[in-house]
């Protein structure tokens, strides 16, 4: 699989996460912008990492150990974890700084989304 294919696959996973309807409005907006940047990237462009780095500064937390691969409450977070893994695969196949930063942003958004979703689960539910 080429890096371009992996970028397209990651973009599709991000789109699926957006379509769940459970993401905070700010994250939906950021992810939509990222999707367009990924389209540019797939066409040979070199998107700036400024937006990604700003998002990390604003929302950055270190997700707990195992978070990128463990299940949880939120389908959107799960899809963003998948997109992060695919983005990491694409980054290994190219020298793109954008693809090196993107997985961290996706995991931060997934972590925040998971926190919001788990807070909505009634206590004691099995």
Residue pairs with C-beta under 8 A, 6 or more apart in sequence:
1 9
1 89
2 93
3 90
3 93
3 94
3 96
3 99
4 42
6 86
6 87
6 89
6 90
6 93
7 38
7 41
7 42
7 87
7 90
7 99
8 38
8 42
9 86
10 38
10 83
10 86
10 87
10 90
10 102
11 35
11 38
11 39
11 42
11 83
13 79
13 80
13 82
13 83
13 86
14 31
14 34
14 35
14 38
14 79
14 80
14 83
14 106
15 35
16 79
17 23
17 31
17 75
17 76
17 77
17 79
17 80
17 83
18 28
18 31
18 32
18 35
18 76
20 74
20 75
20 76
20 79
22 74
22 75
22 76
22 113
22 117
23 31
23 76
23 109
23 113
24 112
24 113
24 116
27 109
27 112
27 113
30 51
30 55
30 109
31 109
33 51
34 51
34 52
34 102
34 105
37 47
37 51
37 98
38 47
40 47
41 47
41 96
41 98
41 99
46 96
46 98
47 98
48 98
49 97
49 98
49 101
52 98
52 101
52 102
52 104
52 105
53 101
55 105
55 108
55 109
56 101
56 104
56 105
56 108
59 108
59 109
59 112
60 104
60 108
61 108
61 111
61 112
63 107
63 108
63 110
63 111
67 81
67 107
67 110
67 111
67 114
68 81
68 84
68 85
68 107
69 81
69 85
71 78
72 78
72 114
72 117
72 118
73 114
73 117
73 118
73 121
74 110
74 113
74 114
74 116
74 117
74 118
76 110
76 113
76 117
77 110
77 111
77 113
77 114
77 117
78 110
80 106
80 107
80 109
80 110
80 113
81 106
81 107
81 110
83 106
84 102
84 103
84 104
84 106
84 107
84 110
85 103
87 99
87 102
87 103
87 106
88 103
90 96
90 99
91 99
91 100
91 102
91 103
